[in-house]
């Protein structure tokens, strides 16, 4: 891949030469069971080529424009009722890209927000949706309503001042802008992960995962709340957010953060290393056999995001690795969720490679290799999967929001990673790639840029979610803006 950002040269060199840092959400609570504390720097910091779209495993599985996707909901209401599809890029206020330049669609109803700084490929547009303080995770309900997590617990990297609530952001008149902000469930200072599954809405409540019954169209939570899990195998005061998703079989996975200051014991084998940061499976209902979660994968510092790719049977997570340490081999990762995997932290940077600043010689032979590596500090923060509505290069890709370097926002952007063709052994999986590999071709490509223009006035992309109608929604935890990107029809 030709690195398109001129300020990536040094970081790319470090990555390719064996060095490849990452984000934390902070609370005043101390870590439980930690062998060390995150450094002050960490507390301040977040830290084969793709075939044509028709061959993608995801597209082939039938998740087209007319699909009903269980956890993200059905199509836009106008499509369900047999009416014409909305041409979102024709809505007033849409910034449309053509021939390398942008134009703003005039007319009443636009928000007046200047989004000319968001650079997109030709044939796409960007539009303002709403502003929500400290927006962390986005999830679409079965009826198409957008739900968002707005924690009041501050997050390192500059995010603070959220509502401590799950908020519904409806757009009933389909003008591309949220009509209102409705508190669905309040009194949630530590909330991040959200999930709709089988008639229930699941959400993080500090160390617990709670659920309430959900009927499509609900915009206020029912009073009856059930706790389905309380994950206290390791509690981090800094990396408290927990991402949640379910695979095609209905298995629910939850991430659990570790800490920067955890020390490596090089005498321990992989089986002896304790579970701290990792991924767990939880029961869908109270009273199940795993009230504290079944441990699935360990050796992670801060798995900040987790999403399952529908139709593939697989789930994937983003790992924010050892901060500010490219020379020691640190790199951030996109990884598959698999039972029994050990991802090496705090001893190993990747498969068969220890962190060079770790004393002794830890065994890294049982550490799993990542699918995609990112330059440390570019901070991959959220991911989702395009379901075959788009065309060309961007169809059925894995889209990742990069939060960028703390303080400069360098590297903050949205990238698209190619997926394996249906003829492969892992159809629909992201292809193995690296942000800093020169020969990656189009496997790893910039999609939306502009956040890191040196002005520090656009915030940082923190999460992404595809709507049932095919738009890509982007949440920004620093300035609170939520934008969407659509393909021109």
PAGU-544044 format. One record per residue (C-alpha): chain; z negated, y, x; residue number from 1. Coordinates in Angstrom, 1 decimal. Each point is the difference from the previous one (the first is absolute). Layout:
<atoms>
ATOM  chain       w       v       u  resi
ATOM      A       Z       Y       X   NUM
...
</atoms>
This chain:
<atoms>
ATOM  chain       w       v       u  resi
ATOM      A     0.0     0.0     0.0     1
ATOM      A     0.7     3.5     1.2     2
ATOM      A    -3.2     1.9    -0.3     3
ATOM      A     0.9     3.0    -2.1     4
ATOM      A    -3.1     2.1     0.6     5
ATOM      A     0.1     1.9     3.3     6
ATOM      A    -3.8    -0.1     0.4     7
ATOM      A    -0.2    -3.8     0.0     8
ATOM      A     1.3    -0.5     3.5     9
ATOM      A    -3.3    -0.3     1.8    10
ATOM      A    -1.6    -2.1    -2.7    11
ATOM      A     3.0    -2.2    -0.1    12
ATOM      A    -0.2    -0.5     3.7    13
ATOM      A    -3.6    -1.1    -0.2    14
ATOM      A     0.8    -2.3    -2.9    15
ATOM      A     2.9    -1.8     1.7    16
ATOM      A    -1.9    -0.2     3.3    17
ATOM      A    -2.9    -2.0    -1.5    18
ATOM      A    -2.0     2.8    -1.5    19
ATOM      A     0.7     0.6    -3.4    20
ATOM      A    -5.6     3.9    -4.7    21
ATOM      A    -1.3     0.3    -3.5    22
ATOM      A    -1.9     1.4    -3.0    23
ATOM      A    -3.5    -0.2    -1.4    24
ATOM      A    -1.6     1.1    -3.2    25
ATOM      A    -3.5     1.2     0.7    26
ATOM      A    -3.2     0.0    -1.9    27
ATOM      A    -3.5     0.9     1.1    28
ATOM      A    -1.0    -3.6    -0.4    29
ATOM      A    -0.5    -2.0     3.2    30
ATOM      A     1.8    -3.3     0.6    31
ATOM      A    -1.8    -3.1    -1.0    32
ATOM      A     0.0    -2.7     2.6    33
ATOM      A     2.1     2.1     2.5    34
ATOM      A    -0.4    -0.6     3.7    35
ATOM      A     1.0     3.6     0.7    36
ATOM      A     1.0     3.2    -1.7    37
ATOM      A     3.4     1.7    -0.2    38
ATOM      A     0.5     2.6     2.6    39
ATOM      A     0.0     3.7    -1.0    40
ATOM      A     3.7     0.0     0.7    41
ATOM      A     0.5    -2.9    -2.4    42
ATOM      A    -2.0     1.8    -2.7    43
ATOM      A     2.4     2.9     0.3    44
ATOM      A     3.1    -2.0     0.2    45
ATOM      A     2.2    -2.0    -2.4    46
ATOM      A     1.6    -1.3     1.8    47
ATOM      A    23.3   -17.0     0.3    48
ATOM      A     1.3     2.9    -2.0    49
ATOM      A    -0.3     0.5    -3.7    50
ATOM      A     2.8    -1.4    -2.1    51
ATOM      A     1.6     2.0    -2.9    52
ATOM      A    -2.3     0.5    -3.0    53
ATOM      A     1.6    -2.7    -2.1    54
ATOM      A    -1.3    -2.6     2.4    55
ATOM      A    -3.6     1.0    -0.1    56
ATOM      A    -2.5    -2.5    -1.1    57
ATOM      A    -1.8     2.5    -2.2    58
ATOM      A     3.2     1.1    -1.7    59
ATOM      A     1.1    -3.6    -0.4    60
ATOM      A    -3.2    -0.9    -1.8    61
ATOM      A     1.0     2.0    -3.0    62
ATOM      A    -2.2     3.1     0.3    63
ATOM      A     2.8     2.4    -1.0    64
ATOM      A    -0.2     3.1    -2.2    65
ATOM      A    -0.6    -2.1    -3.1    66
ATOM      A    -2.8    -2.1     1.5    67
ATOM      A    -3.5     0.0    -1.3    68
ATOM      A    -2.4    -0.1     3.0    69
ATOM      A    -3.4    -1.3    -0.9    70
ATOM      A    -2.3     2.3     1.9    71
ATOM      A     2.1     3.2     0.1    72
ATOM      A     1.2     0.0    -3.6    73
ATOM      A     3.2     0.2    -2.0    74
ATOM      A     2.8     2.5     0.2    75
ATOM      A     0.0     3.6    -1.1    76
ATOM      A    -0.5     0.3    -3.7    77
ATOM      A     3.5     1.4    -0.5    78
ATOM      A     1.5    -3.1     1.4    79
ATOM      A    -2.2    -2.4    -2.0    80
ATOM      A     1.1     1.7    -3.2    81
ATOM      A     3.7    -0.4     0.8    82
ATOM      A     0.4     3.7     0.7    83
ATOM      A     1.9     1.4     3.1    84
ATOM      A    -1.6    -0.2     3.3    85
ATOM      A    -1.4     3.2     1.3    86
ATOM      A     1.9     1.6     2.9    87
ATOM      A    -3.1     1.2     1.8    88
ATOM      A     2.0     1.8     2.7    89
ATOM      A     1.4     2.3    -2.8    90
ATOM      A    -3.4     1.2    -1.0    91
ATOM      A    -0.8     3.7     0.7    92
ATOM      A    -1.8     0.3     3.3    93
ATOM      A     1.6    -3.1     1.6    94
ATOM      A     1.1     0.6     3.6    95
ATOM      A     3.2    -2.0     0.4    96
ATOM      A     1.5    -1.0     3.3    97
ATOM      A     3.7    -0.2     0.5    98
ATOM      A     2.1     0.4     3.2    99
ATOM      A    -3.1     0.5     2.0   100
ATOM      A    -1.1     3.1    -2.0   101
ATOM      A    -2.3     0.5    -2.9   102
ATOM      A     0.3     1.9    -3.3   103
ATOM      A    -2.5     0.7    -2.7   104
ATOM      A     0.8    -0.9    -3.6   105
ATOM      A    -0.6     3.2    -2.0   106
ATOM      A    -1.3     0.4    -3.5   107
ATOM      A    -3.2     0.2    -2.0   108
ATOM      A    -2.6    -2.6     0.7   109
ATOM      A     0.0     0.1     3.7   110
ATOM      A    -3.3     0.4     1.8   111
ATOM      A     1.1     2.7     2.5   112
ATOM      A    -1.3    -2.2     2.9   113
ATOM      A     2.1     0.4     3.2   114
ATOM      A     0.9    -3.5     1.1   115
ATOM      A     3.0     1.0     2.2   116
ATOM      A    -2.0    -1.2     3.0   117
ATOM      A     0.2    -3.7    -1.2   118
ATOM      A     3.1    -1.4     1.7   119
ATOM      A     1.7    -3.0    -1.8   120
ATOM      A     3.1    -2.1     0.4   121
ATOM      A     3.0     1.2    -2.0   122
ATOM      A    -0.1    -1.2    -3.6   123
ATOM      A    -3.8     0.4    -0.5   124
ATOM      A    -2.2     2.8    -1.4   125
ATOM      A    -3.6     0.9     0.1   126
ATOM      A    -2.1     1.6    -2.7   127
ATOM      A    -3.6     1.3    -0.3   128
ATOM      A    -2.2    -2.1    -2.4   129
ATOM      A    -3.6     1.3     0.1   130
ATOM      A    -2.9     0.8     2.3   131
ATOM      A    -3.1    -2.2     0.2   132
ATOM      A    -2.7     0.5     2.6   133
ATOM      A    -0.4    -2.7     2.6   134
ATOM      A     2.4    -2.3    -1.7   135
ATOM      A    -0.3    -3.5     1.7   136
ATOM      A     1.8    -2.7    -2.0   137
ATOM      A     2.7     0.1    -2.7   138
ATOM      A     0.7    -2.7    -2.5   139
ATOM      A     2.2    -0.2    -3.1   140
ATOM      A    -1.5    -1.4    -3.2   141
ATOM      A     2.0    -2.4    -2.3   142
ATOM      A     1.1     2.9    -2.2   143
ATOM      A     1.2     2.1     3.0   144
ATOM      A    -3.0     2.3     0.2   145
ATOM      A    -0.9     0.9     3.6   146
ATOM      A    -3.6    -0.7     1.0   147
ATOM      A    -1.5     1.5     3.2   148
ATOM      A    -3.2    -0.4     1.9   149
ATOM      A    -1.7     3.3     1.0   150
ATOM      A    -3.2    -0.8     1.9   151
ATOM      A    -2.6     2.6     0.6   152
ATOM      A    -1.2    -1.6     3.2   153
ATOM      A     1.7     1.8     2.8   154
ATOM      A     2.6    -1.7     2.2   155
ATOM      A     0.5     0.7     3.7   156
ATOM      A     3.3     1.7     0.8   157
ATOM      A    -0.8     3.0    -2.2   158
ATOM      A     0.0    -1.5    -3.6   159
ATOM      A    -2.9     1.1    -2.1   160
ATOM      A    -1.0     1.5    -3.3   161
ATOM      A     1.2    -2.7    -2.4   162
ATOM      A    -1.2    -0.5    -3.6   163
ATOM      A    -1.8    -3.3     0.5   164
ATOM      A     2.1    -1.5    -2.7   165
ATOM      A     3.0    -2.0    -1.0   166
ATOM      A     2.5     2.4    -1.6   167
ATOM      A     2.9    -0.5    -2.4   168
ATOM      A     3.0     2.2     0.6   169
ATOM      A     2.3    -0.3    -3.1   170
ATOM      A     3.5     1.4    -0.4   171
ATOM      A     0.6    -0.5    -3.7   172
ATOM      A     2.8     2.6    -0.3   173
ATOM      A     1.9    -1.5     3.0   174
ATOM      A     0.5     3.3     1.7   175
ATOM      A    -1.0    -1.4     3.4   176
ATOM      A    -3.3     1.8     0.1   177
ATOM      A    -3.4    -1.3    -1.0   178
ATOM      A    -1.1     1.3    -3.4   179
ATOM      A    -3.7    -0.1     0.8   180
ATOM      A    -2.7    -1.7     2.2   181
ATOM      A    -2.2    -2.2    -2.1   182
ATOM      A    -3.2    -1.6     1.4   183
ATOM      A     0.3    -3.7    -0.8   184
ATOM      A    -3.2    -1.1     1.8   185
ATOM      A    -2.4     2.4     1.7   186
ATOM      A    -3.0    -0.3     2.3   187
ATOM      A     2.0    -1.8     2.7   188
ATOM      A    -0.7     1.8     3.3   189
ATOM      A     1.5    -2.9     2.0   190
ATOM      A     3.1    -1.1    -1.8   191
ATOM      A     3.4    -0.9     1.5   192
ATOM      A     1.6    -3.3    -1.1   193
ATOM      A     1.5    -0.3    -3.5   194
ATOM      A     1.6    -3.0    -1.7   195
ATOM      A     1.3    -0.9    -3.5   196
ATOM      A     0.1    -3.8    -0.7   197
ATOM      A     0.0    -2.2    -3.0   198
ATOM      A    -1.5     2.5    -2.4   199
ATOM      A    -2.6     1.5     2.4   200
ATOM      A    -0.2     3.0     2.3   201
ATOM      A    -1.8    -0.7     3.3   202
ATOM      A    -1.3     2.8     2.2   203
ATOM      A    -2.3     0.5     3.1   204
ATOM      A    -3.5     1.3    -0.7   205
ATOM      A    -1.5     0.2     3.5   206
ATOM      A    -0.4    -3.6     1.3   207
ATOM      A     0.6    -1.4    -3.5   208
ATOM      A     3.2    -0.8    -1.8   209
ATOM      A    -0.4     0.7    -3.7   210
ATOM      A     2.3    -0.6    -2.9   211
ATOM      A     0.4     1.2    -3.6   212
ATOM      A     2.2    -1.3    -2.8   213
ATOM      A     3.3     2.0    -0.2   214
ATOM      A     2.3     0.4    -2.9   215
ATOM      A     3.3     1.8     0.9   216
ATOM      A    -0.4     3.6    -0.9   217
ATOM      A    -3.7     0.2     0.7   218
ATOM      A    -1.0     3.3     1.7   219
ATOM      A    -3.7    -0.3    -0.1   220
ATOM      A    -1.8    -3.1     1.3   221
ATOM      A    -2.0    -2.2    -2.5   222
ATOM      A    -3.7     0.1     0.5   223
ATOM      A    -0.3    -3.7     0.9   224
ATOM      A     0.4    -0.4     3.8   225
ATOM      A    -0.2    -3.3     1.8   226
ATOM      A    -0.6    -0.4     3.7   227
ATOM      A     2.2    -2.8     1.3   228
ATOM      A    -1.0     0.2     3.7   229
ATOM      A    -2.3     1.8     2.4   230
ATOM      A     1.3    -0.1     3.5   231
ATOM      A    -2.8     0.5     2.4   232
ATOM      A     1.0    -2.5     2.7   233
ATOM      A     0.4     3.1     2.2   234
ATOM      A    -0.5     3.6    -1.2   235
ATOM      A     1.6     2.9     1.9   236
ATOM      A    -1.2     3.5    -0.7   237
ATOM      A     3.2     1.4     1.4   238
ATOM      A     2.7    -2.5    -1.2   239
ATOM      A    -1.3    -0.4    -3.5   240
ATOM      A     3.3     0.0    -2.0   241
ATOM      A     1.1    -3.3    -1.4   242
ATOM      A     3.6    -0.7    -1.0   243
ATOM      A     0.6    -2.5    -2.8   244
ATOM      A     3.1    -1.9    -1.2   245
ATOM      A     1.0    -3.4    -1.5   246
ATOM      A     2.7    -2.4     1.1   247
ATOM      A     2.5    -1.7    -2.3   248
ATOM      A    -2.5    -2.8    -0.8   249
ATOM      A    -2.7     2.5    -1.1   250
ATOM      A    -2.1    -0.3     3.2   251
ATOM      A    -1.8     3.3     0.6   252
ATOM      A    -0.5     1.2     3.5   253
ATOM      A    -2.3     2.8     1.3   254
ATOM      A    -0.2     1.6     3.4   255
ATOM      A    -3.2     0.7     1.9   256
ATOM      A    -0.4     2.5     2.8   257
ATOM      A    -1.6    -0.6     3.4   258
ATOM      A    -1.0     2.6     2.5   259
ATOM      A     1.3     1.5     3.2   260
ATOM      A    -3.2    -0.7     1.9   261
ATOM      A    -0.2    -3.7    -0.6   262
ATOM      A    -0.3    -1.7     3.5   263
ATOM      A     2.1    -2.9     1.2   264
ATOM      A    -1.9    -3.1     1.1   265
ATOM      A     2.6    -1.7     2.3   266
ATOM      A    -1.9    -3.2     0.0   267
ATOM      A     0.6    -0.6    -3.7   268
ATOM      A     3.1    -2.0    -1.1   269
ATOM      A     1.9     1.2    -3.1   270
ATOM      A    -2.0    -2.4    -2.3   271
ATOM      A    -3.3     1.4     1.3   272
ATOM      A     0.9     3.7    -0.5   273
ATOM      A    -1.8     1.4    -3.0   274
ATOM      A     1.8     1.3    -3.1   275
ATOM      A    -0.2     3.8    -0.1   276
ATOM      A     3.2     1.8    -0.7   277
ATOM      A     2.3    -2.3    -1.9   278
ATOM      A     1.5    -1.1    -3.3   279
ATOM      A    -1.7    -2.0    -2.7   280
ATOM      A     1.0    -1.7    -3.3   281
ATOM      A    -2.1     0.7    -3.0   282
ATOM      A    -0.4    -1.7    -3.4   283
ATOM      A     1.7     1.7    -2.9   284
ATOM      A    -3.1    -0.2    -2.2   285
ATOM      A    -3.7     0.2     0.4   286
ATOM      A    -1.9    -3.3     0.6   287
ATOM      A     2.6    -1.5     2.3   288
ATOM      A    -0.7    -2.0     3.1   289
ATOM      A     0.6     2.9     2.4   290
ATOM      A    -2.2     2.9    -1.2   291
ATOM      A     0.2     1.5     3.6   292
ATOM      A     3.6    -0.9     0.6   293
ATOM      A     1.7    -2.9     1.7   294
ATOM      A     0.8     1.0     3.6   295
ATOM      A     3.7    -0.2     0.6   296
ATOM      A     0.8     1.8     3.3   297
ATOM      A    -2.1     1.8     2.6   298
ATOM      A     0.2     1.9     3.2   299
ATOM      A     1.1     3.3    -1.5   300
ATOM      A    -1.5     3.4     0.7   301
ATOM      A     1.2     1.9    -3.1   302
ATOM      A     2.4    -1.6    -2.4   303
ATOM      A     0.7     3.1    -1.9   304
ATOM      A     2.7    -1.2    -2.4   305
ATOM      A     1.0    -3.3    -1.7   306
ATOM      A     3.0    -0.6    -2.4   307
ATOM      A     1.6    -3.2    -1.2   308
ATOM      A     3.8    -0.3    -0.1   309
ATOM      A     0.9    -1.3    -3.5   310
ATOM      A     2.3    -3.0     0.0   311
ATOM      A    -0.8    -0.9     3.6   312
ATOM      A    -3.4    -1.7    -0.5   313
ATOM      A    -1.3     2.1     2.9   314
ATOM      A    -2.3     2.9     0.6   315
ATOM      A    -0.1     2.4     2.9   316
ATOM      A    -2.6     2.4     1.5   317
ATOM      A     0.0     3.0     2.4   318
ATOM      A    -2.5    -0.2     2.8   319
ATOM      A    -1.2     3.2     1.8   320
ATOM      A    -1.0    -1.3     3.4   321
ATOM      A    -2.0     1.3     3.0   322
ATOM      A     0.1     3.8     0.1   323
ATOM      A     1.5     2.2     2.7   324
ATOM      A     0.6    -3.0     2.3   325
ATOM      A     3.8    -0.7     0.5   326
ATOM      A    -0.5    -0.8     3.7   327
ATOM      A    -2.4    -2.9    -0.9   328
ATOM      A     2.7    -1.6    -2.2   329
ATOM      A    -1.1     1.4    -3.4   330
ATOM      A     2.7     0.1    -2.7   331
ATOM      A    -0.2     0.4    -3.8   332
ATOM      A     1.4    -2.8    -2.1   333
ATOM      A     1.7    -1.3    -3.1   334
ATOM      A    -1.3    -3.5    -0.5   335
ATOM      A     0.4    -2.9    -2.5   336
ATOM      A    -3.1    -1.2    -1.9   337
ATOM      A    -0.6    -3.6     0.8   338
ATOM      A    -3.0    -2.3    -0.1   339
ATOM      A    -1.6    -0.5     3.4   340
ATOM      A     1.7     2.7     2.0   341
ATOM      A    -1.9     1.8     2.7   342
ATOM      A     1.4     3.3     1.0   343
ATOM      A    -2.0     0.4     3.2   344
ATOM      A    -2.1     3.2    -0.4   345
ATOM      A    -2.2     0.9     1.9   346
ATOM      A     1.1    -2.3     2.9   347
ATOM      A     3.8    -0.3    -0.3   348
ATOM      A     2.7     2.6    -0.6   349
ATOM      A     2.5    -2.6    -1.2   350
ATOM      A     1.0    -3.6     0.5   351
ATOM      A    -0.7    -1.2     3.5   352
ATOM      A    -1.0     3.5     1.1   353
ATOM      A    -3.5     1.2     0.5   354
ATOM      A    -1.0     3.7    -0.1   355
ATOM      A     0.2     1.0     3.7   356
ATOM      A    -3.3     1.9    -0.2   357
ATOM      A    -2.0    -3.0    -1.3   358
ATOM      A    -2.2    -1.6     2.6   359
ATOM      A     0.5    -3.7     0.7   360
ATOM      A     2.9    -2.2    -1.2   361
ATOM      A    -0.1    -0.6    -3.7   362
ATOM      A     2.1    -2.8    -1.4   363
ATOM      A     3.0     1.7    -1.8   364
ATOM      A     2.1    -3.1    -0.4   365
ATOM      A    -0.9    -0.5    -3.7   366
ATOM      A     0.6     3.6    -1.0   367
ATOM      A     2.9     0.5    -2.4   368
ATOM      A     3.0     2.2     0.8   369
ATOM      A     0.7     3.0    -2.2   370
ATOM      A     3.3     0.5    -2.0   371
ATOM      A     0.4     3.7     0.8   372
ATOM      A    -1.8     2.0     2.6   373
ATOM      A    -0.5     3.8    -0.2   374
ATOM      A    -0.8     2.5     2.7   375
ATOM      A    -3.7     0.4     0.1   376
ATOM      A    -1.2     3.1    -1.8   377
ATOM      A     3.1     0.2    -2.2   378
ATOM      A    -2.4    -1.6    -2.5   379
ATOM      A     1.8    -2.1    -2.6   380
ATOM      A    -2.0     0.8    -3.2   381
ATOM      A     1.8    -1.5    -3.0   382
ATOM      A     2.9    -2.4    -0.9   383
ATOM      A     2.0    -1.2    -2.9   384
ATOM      A     3.2    -1.9    -0.6   385
ATOM      A     3.2     1.4    -1.6   386
ATOM      A     1.0    -2.4    -2.8   387
ATOM      A     3.8     0.2     0.2   388
ATOM      A     0.6     3.2    -2.0   389
ATOM      A     1.2     1.9     3.0   390
ATOM      A     3.3    -0.7     1.8   391
ATOM      A     1.4    -0.2     3.5   392
ATOM      A    -2.3     0.2     3.0   393
ATOM      A    -3.1     0.7    -2.0   394
ATOM      A     0.3    -2.8    -2.6   395
ATOM      A    -2.9    -2.6     0.0   396
ATOM      A    -1.7     1.5     3.1   397
ATOM      A    -3.7     0.1     0.9   398
ATOM      A    -1.0     3.7    -0.1   399
ATOM      A    -3.0     1.1     2.1   400
ATOM      A    -1.8     3.4     0.0   401
ATOM      A    -0.9     1.1     3.5   402
ATOM      A    -3.0     2.4     0.1   403
ATOM      A     0.8     1.3     3.5   404
ATOM      A    -2.0     1.0     2.9   405
ATOM      A    -3.3     1.8    -0.9   406
ATOM      A     0.2     3.7     0.6   407
ATOM      A     3.7     0.3     0.6   408
ATOM      A     1.4    -2.3    -2.8   409
ATOM      A     2.7    -1.2     2.5   410
ATOM      A     1.6    -3.2    -1.3   411
ATOM      A    -1.0     0.8    -3.7   412
ATOM      A     2.9    -1.2    -2.1   413
ATOM      A     1.3    -2.8    -2.3   414
ATOM      A     1.8    -2.9     1.6   415
ATOM      A     2.0    -2.9    -1.4   416
ATOM      A    -0.1    -3.4     1.5   417
ATOM      A     2.8    -2.5    -0.7   418
ATOM      A    -0.8    -3.3    -1.8   419
ATOM      A     1.1    -3.5     0.8   420
ATOM      A     3.1    -1.3    -1.9   421
ATOM      A    -0.3    -2.7    -2.6   422
ATOM      A     1.5    -2.5     2.4   423
ATOM      A    -2.9     0.4     2.4   424
ATOM      A    -3.1    -2.2     0.2   425
ATOM      A    -2.1     3.0    -1.2   426
ATOM      A     2.2     1.8    -2.6   427
ATOM      A    -1.2     3.5    -0.9   428
ATOM      A    -2.4     0.3     3.0   429
ATOM      A     0.2     3.1     2.2   430
ATOM      A     2.1    -0.8     3.0   431
ATOM      A    -1.8    -0.1     3.4   432
ATOM      A     0.4     3.4     1.5   433
ATOM      A    -1.7     2.7     2.0   434
ATOM      A    -0.1     3.8    -0.4   435
ATOM      A     0.7     0.5     3.7   436
ATOM      A     2.6    -2.6     0.7   437
ATOM      A     3.3     1.6     1.0   438
ATOM      A     2.2    -2.9    -1.2   439
ATOM      A    -1.5    -0.4    -3.5   440
ATOM      A     3.2     1.2    -1.6   441
ATOM      A    -0.6     1.0    -3.6   442
ATOM      A    -2.9    -2.5    -0.5   443
ATOM      A    -2.5     2.9     0.3   444
ATOM      A     1.3     3.3    -1.3   445
ATOM      A    -1.4     3.4    -0.9   446
ATOM      A     0.4     0.7    -3.7   447
ATOM      A    -2.0     3.2    -0.8   448
ATOM      A    -1.1     2.5     2.7   449
ATOM      A    -1.3     3.5     0.3   450
ATOM      A    -3.8    -0.3    -0.1   451
ATOM      A    -0.3     0.3     3.8   452
ATOM      A     2.0     3.2     0.4   453
ATOM      A    -2.8     1.6     2.1   454
ATOM      A    -1.2     2.3    -2.9   455
ATOM      A    -2.8    -2.3    -1.3   456
ATOM      A     0.6     1.4    -3.5   457
ATOM      A     1.4    -3.1    -1.7   458
ATOM      A    -2.9    -2.4     0.3   459
ATOM      A     0.7    -3.6     0.9   460
ATOM      A     1.5    -2.9    -2.0   461
ATOM      A    -2.8    -2.5    -0.7   462
ATOM      A     1.4    -2.5    -2.6   463
ATOM      A     3.1    -1.1    -1.7   464
ATOM      A     0.7    -1.8    -3.3   465
ATOM      A     3.2    -0.8    -1.8   466
ATOM      A     0.1     0.8    -3.7   467
ATOM      A     1.5    -2.4    -2.6   468
ATOM      A     3.0     2.4    -0.3   469
ATOM      A     0.7    -0.3     3.8   470
ATOM      A    -1.5     3.3     1.3   471
ATOM      A    -2.0     0.0     3.2   472
ATOM      A    -3.3     1.9    -0.5   473
ATOM      A    -1.8     1.4     3.0   474
ATOM      A    -3.6     1.1     0.1   475
ATOM      A    -1.4     2.5     2.5   476
ATOM      A    -3.7    -0.3     0.6   477
ATOM      A    -0.2     3.3     2.0   478
ATOM      A     1.5     2.6    -2.4   479
ATOM      A    -0.1    -2.2    -3.1   480
ATOM      A     3.7     0.3    -0.8   481
ATOM      A     1.7    -3.0    -1.7   482
ATOM      A     3.8     0.0     0.3   483
ATOM      A     2.7    -2.4    -1.2   484
ATOM      A     3.4    -0.9     1.5   485
ATOM      A     2.8    -1.3    -2.1   486
ATOM      A     3.6    -1.2     0.6   487
ATOM      A     2.7     2.3    -1.4   488
ATOM      A     1.8    -1.8    -2.9   489
</atoms>
